[in-house]
Amino acid sequence: MQITFIPLDERPCNYEFPYMLVQGTEHKIDRPPLPMMGQKKTPGDWEQLWTWLEEKIETADGAVIALDTLLYGGIIPSRLHYFSETVLLERLNRLRKIKEKRPELKLLAFQLIMRCPQYSISDEEPDYYADWGREIFRKGYIDHRKELNIATPEELEELSDINSRLPNDVLNDYLGRRKINMEANKAVLELVKDGTIEFLIFPQDDSAPYGYTAKDQQVARQRIGELDLELKAYMYPGADEVGCTLMARLINEWKGVQPLVYPRLSSIQGAFVTPVYEDRFFYETLKYQITAAGALIASSAAEADLILLASTPGETMMEAVSQEHPFFSYDVYRNLMELVEYGSYLLKQGKAVAVADVGYANGADLKLVKMLRQKGMLFQLAGYAAWNTSSNSLGTVISQALLYTHYGRTQEHLDFLSLRYAEDAGYCAVVRKELNAGLVDQMGYNKFLLDGPRGEVASYVRTRLAEVLEEKINGSDGKVTITDCYMPWNRTFEVGLKVKYTRD
């Protein structure tokens, strides 16, 4: 089958990961040339992207489409644009015309509900967010709680102070764009209703229970109900993993199966932890992630096609950068040893076993990785992920593991597994921490502005990462070799890697 793919942006997590997952299968995948995708705050070329899509989709059997790319030029430009509602609706109508010409086409899509970060940093937001980001978030948060009559006196006092300082032109620009984006969100639901889009995900990037984003989600959720689309339009925490999720769903649908996934958690309380950057209990999001990928939760390991080991926190989630000094609950309220022993046992029984390493945010649990290596499990797994948010990791590992149930232990599977160890364990949990702890400052740069994608910092990362892989990953079961290393957005947060799995 032929797949047409429009990524959310040009970063590896969006441009490369879903593409890589399809390699080693019988399916073929087309994606736009990288220069067409734009660069961070510079939007992709909308007209070229639409022309490319309309040409390629004529011979496609299915499509996975990031609508933010077709509407705004990417995820960051969706927060910066000045398009009118009319322009956005005209662009969406082009999708309807595509489906009218190809009614048999399976079209799966996703579109973000605009986020509202809690901090004053403009790296991915309008420039004024550097000065007013925290105030914009807190105003939306407290206003929402005030509407619900649950705002505290201290919050109301804070709101009064913010209202006296926050410039009207800043707030009007921000809220005006939110309103236009929300109209586009509602318009996309009409495409689901008329059958243009077969399945839609509204991922929630940097969620919070109150505030502008939470209120927009309520509007979208209400519209989903009015149009009777509850089974065709999902909304849950996530963003950069959704391309992988929809790719897995598309292939599962083509194969006519709904694989059964049995989750096993490292902590009884882990199901009731709300991960950082998210708005609900972990287990509720886990259900969405599994179902969105075209699978179902199994009631027992015996009936499952896939066992998902989830190393959840025991109580409050920490950042991976702080794991050298974890909260008491990480050692007492969860049991990694039992989780690993259970997974090892099932591997020996011939079960497909994957690991969602979501005990920490933004990187691997190095204690868990050490245990997996000691048991010889690292390169026997059906999938592994531990990057960025809990949902980013969940969607990635579930997608890889579901495809593993169809295609097994291919070289492409092992290469992607190796990439996860290099990036999630090696870079996110070790090398990035070292860079941000003062190393990039000593080199004359800062974590938001390096010396280019392939400069001195990238060269250092490649050398240091190879050392970490040798120390923490490589062994008699396999070796991860780095073949390319770059810094996609010229900052330390993400790394671009190409790696190869080999076994001596």
N, C-alpha and C positions, 0 to 999 in steps of 0.2 A: 504494500500500500504506500501511496505517496502522501507526505505530510507537508503542509505549508505552515511555517512558524514565524510569527512576529514577536520578537522578544520585548521585554519591558524596558531594557536599556542595553548599553554596550558592555557593561561589566560582566566578568566571567560567570557569576552566579545566574545571570539572566540570559546571556548570549550563548554561553558554552554548556552549562550543566544539562539543560533539557536536550540539547543537540547531542551531547556525549551519551546520554542514556539510550538514545535510539540506535547508536552505533552497535554493531554486533547482533542486530535483529534483522528480520527480513524486510523491514520498512525503510524507506528512503525519506530524507527530510531536506527541505529547502529553507534557507533563512536569508534575510537581506544582507548584502555586502556590508562589512563593518563600517566603512566611511559614511554609509547612508544613515547610520544609527545615531549620529551626533556624539557629543562628548560632555557628560555631566550637565552643566547648566546651558550648554549650547544644544538646542533641540535638533532632533533628526529632521531630515528633509521630508516633510509630510507628503508633498506631491510625488516625489520619487518613491516613497514607501507605498503609497496607494497604487501607483502605476505598477510597481514591482508585484504587489499583492494581486492585482487584477490580472496580471499576465500569468503568474505562477499557479494561481488557484484554478485556472482553467483545466489543468490536468491533475489536480489534487483529489484525493479521496477524503481527506480530512484536514482540518486546520486548527491550530492553537494560536489564539490572537490576544496580545496585550493591547487593549483598546486605548490605554493612555498614550501609547506610542503613536497610534494612528490619529488620535485627536490632538495631542499636545506636543509630540516629539519625544516622549519619554517620561519617566517617573518624576525627575526633578523639574523639567519644564512644565509639568502639570501644576506646579506650585508657583510658577512665575509668569505665566502667559497673560495676554490681554485679548484673547479671542472672545467674540460675542457668542451668545447662545445660538444665534442663527447659523453662524459658521460651523459650530460643532454639530448641530443637527444635520446640516448638509453633508458633513463628512460621514456621519452615521448612516445616512440614507444610501451612501455608496455601498455599504455592507449589505443593505437590504437588496439592492440591485444585483449584487454578486450572487446572493442566494436564490433570487428569482431566476437567474440564468442557470444555476446549478442546484436545483432543489434536493438532489440526492447527497449533497456535500454535508459531512458532519462538521459542524462549526462549534468549537468550544472557546470560550472567551473569559477574560477577567478584566476588571476595572477597579481601581482603588477609590476608596472614599478618602478625601484629602485629610492628611494627618495634621496634628497640632502639637509639635514637640514641646516639652516642658522646660527647655533651656534656651538661653540667649546665645545661639550660635547660628551664623548665616551660611555655613558651609553648603547646606542643601536647601536653604530657604531664601526668601527675598533678603536683600542686603539689610533692611531695617530690622530683621530678626536678631542681628547681633546686639542691638541696643534694647529691643522691646519684646523679644521672644518669650521670656518668662512671664512678662506682664500680660501678653496676649493669651497665653495658656491659662494663667490664673484668673483672668477676667472671665473667660469662657467657662472655666471650671466652677467658679463661685456663682456666676450668674445662673448656671444650670441648677446648682444646689439651692439657690435662692428661690427659683421657680418651684422647686419641690418642697420648699419650707423646711429644709434641713441644714441650711447654712448657719454656722456658729457666729456668735457676736464678733469673734476675732476675724473670721473670714469676711464678714460684712464691713468691718473697719478696713481690712486690707483692700477690699473692692473699692471703697470710697477713695482710698489713696491712689489706686491705679487709675480710676476714672479722672482724677484731677491731673494726672501726669501723662497718660497715654495720648499721643497726638491723634486727632481725628482723621487726618489724611492717611496715617498708617493703618488705623483700624478699618477705615472704609475700604482701602485697597485690599486688605486681607479678607474681610468679610464679603466684599463684592466678588472676589474670585471664588470663594467657597460657594457662594450662591449659584454662580454659573456652573461650576463643576457638579453641584448637586442636581441641577437641572439635566445635565448630561447623564448622570447616574440614573435618574428616573427615565430618561429617554431610552437608555439601553434596555431597561426592563420591557419596554414596548417591543423591542426586537426579539426578546425571549418569548413574549406572549404570542407574537405572530409567527414564530417558528424559524426566524432568521438565525438566531442563536439557539443551539440545542441545550446548552448548559452553561451557566454563568457563575463565577465566584466574585464576590466583593471582598477582597482581603482587607483586613484592618491593620494598617501599618502604625506601630507605636500607639497602641490602644490605651484608653483610660475609661473608667466607669462614668465619668462626668466630663462635660466640656463640649466644645464645638463639634468634635468628631463624633462623640457619643450621641449628640442630638441629630446629626446628619444620618447616623446609622438608624436611629428611630424612624426618620422619614423614609429611608429606603426600605426598612423592614415593614413599615405600614403599607407601602406601595406594593411590595412583594405579596402581602396578604390580600390586598384589593384585587390583584391580578391573578390570584390563585397559583402562584409560582413557587410555593415553598419547596417543592421537590426539584425545581429546575434552577433556582438561584440561591446559593449559599452565601452566608456572611460569617466570617470568623477571623481570628487574628492570623496575620501572615502578610506576605507580599512577594519577596524575591524567590520564593520556592514554588510559586503557583504554576509557572511554566512546566516544571517537572511533574507536578500533581496532575495537570490536565493531559500531559503526554502519556502518563500511566493510565489514566482513565480512558483515553482514546483507544489505546492498544487493548485494554481489557474488554472494552465494548466490541472491538473488532473480533476478538477471540470468543466473544459470547460468554464470558465468565465473570463472576464476582468472587475473587479469592477471599478466604476467611483468614483473619489475622487475630492471633491471641496475644494480648498485651500482658506482660509481667513487669511489675513495678518494683523498684528497690526499696520502697517505703510504703507502708499502709497509708500514711498521711499524704503521700505524694500526689494522689489523685485530687486532693483538695488544696493544693498549693496553687496560687495564682502567679504564674511566671512574670518576671519583670517585663515591662513593655506590653503587657496583655491585660485583658479585662475580665477573665473568668477562670474557673478552676481548670487545671491542666487536663483532667480527664474529659471534660466537655469539648475542649479543642481537639483532643486526640480522636474523639468520635468523628468530628467533622473531617479531620485530615484523612482518616482511613476511608470514610464514605466518599469523600470528594474524589479520591483516587480510583474509585470504582470497586472498592472492596467492602467487606463487612467485618464486624467484630465477632470472633468465634467465642463460644461459651466454654470451650475446653481446648487444651493443647492437642488432644488426640484428634480432634476434627479439623484442626487448623492447617492451612497451607503454609502459613508463615508464623513464626514466633517473634514477637517484638519485645526485646528487653529494653525497658526504659529506666535509666538511672536518674530518677527524679530527686529533687531536694527532699529532705525530711520535714522541712518547715519553710523558712524564708529563703528565696533564691538569691545567691550571691553572683557577682561577676567572676569569671574565670581568672582574671588578673589577681584576685584576692585569695585564691585557693590554698596558698601556703599557710594561711592563718584562717581556716574555715570556722564558721559558727559551730557551736556545740552540737547542733542538730545534725550536721553532716556526718558525724561519726556515730551518733547515738540513735537518731530517729530513722536511719536507713541501713540497709545491709547489702553492700556491694558484693561481698563474698558469696552470699547465697545466690545472688543474681547471676554471677559468673559461673558458679558451679552448676546451676540449673541449665544455663545455656550450653555449657560444655557437654552435659549429659544428653541434651536433646540433639546436639550436633552428631554425637555418636550414634543416635538412633536414626539418623538420616533426615532429620527435620531441617528446614530452612530457618536460620536464626539471624536476626538483624539487631543492631544496637542503636537506640536513640539516646545519645549521650547528652541529656538535657538537665543534668544536675546543676550546672552553672550556665550563665548567659555569656555569650561571646567567646566560646572556646571549650576545648575538651576538658574532661575530668582526668587529670594525669594519673591519679591513683587507679581509676578504672582501666585506662589504657595499659598501664603496667600489668594489671591482673590478666587482661585479655592476652597480652603478649606471653605472660608466664604459662598460660593454659594452651598456647599455640592456636588461638582462635582468630587472630587479627585477619588473616587472609582466607579464613574459612567462612566468614560471615556473608550473609546475603545482602548486607548493607550496613552503613555506619554514617553518622553525621553528628557534628557538634559545633556548628558555626552560627554566629549571630544569635537571633532569638530562638526560643524554644520551638516556635512554629516553623521558622526557617529550617531548623534541623529536622523536625518531624516530617515535613513535606518532602524533604530531600531523601531521607533514609527510607521512608515508606514507598516512595516511587521507585527507587533503585531496587528495593527488595521485592516488590511486586513483579517487576520485570525479570528479576532473577528466578522467580517461580516459573516463568515461561522459558527462559533461555539458558539458565544455569551459569556455570563458572567460566565464562568466556574471557578472553584477554581484555576485551573492552570493559567488562565488569571489574576485573582486577585492577585495571588502570584507574577507573573511577574510584574504587575503594582506596587505592593508594593515594589518590589526590586528596581524599578526605583526611587521611592520616597526616599528610604533609601540610595541608592548610589548617585543618581544625585543631589538631593536636600540636603540630610543629610550629606553625606560624601564630595562630590565634592565641594559644595558651602559653607559648614560650617566647618566640622571637619578637612578636609585636610588643609584648610586655617590656622586653629589654629596650626596644627602640623608644618607647614612650617614657621609660624611666629616666631618660636623660641622654641617651645615646645620640638621637637625631639632633638634639640641641648642641651636643659637643661637636657634631659634624657640621654645624652652622645652619641647620634647617629647623623646622618644627613639624609636628605631626600632621598639620593640615597643609603644609607646603614643603615638598621635598625637592630634589634636584632633577625632576623629570621621571617618566615611567621607567627608563633604563639607565639611570645615573648611578652615582656612588652608593646610594642607599640600596637600590635594587641589587647591586653587585654584592654588597655586604649580606643582604637577606639570603641570597642564594647560597653563599658560603656557610653562613651560620645555620641555615635550615638543614643543609646536608649533614652537619655535625649532629643536630638534634635528631634527625631521622636515624642516624647510625646508633645513637644512644638509646632511643626510646621505641623504635619501630623495627628496624631491620634485624633479621635473624635467619635461621636455617629455613624458616617457612617462606621467606620472601624478602625482597629488597626493593625499596623505592628509590628510583634515580630521577633527579630533577633534570629536565631537558630545556626548560625555559623559565624565566622568572622576571616579572615586571610589576610596577605599581600602577594599576589602571587609572586611578583618579589622582595620582601624584600626592597621596597622603598615606598614612600608615594603616588606616582602618582595614583596607582590603589588599590582597595580593593576587596577582595573576600568575598561575603556575601551569606548566605542563610536566607530567611525570610519567614514568614507565615502571610497570611491575616486572620483575625478573626473579627467577629462582635458580640459584647455582646448582 
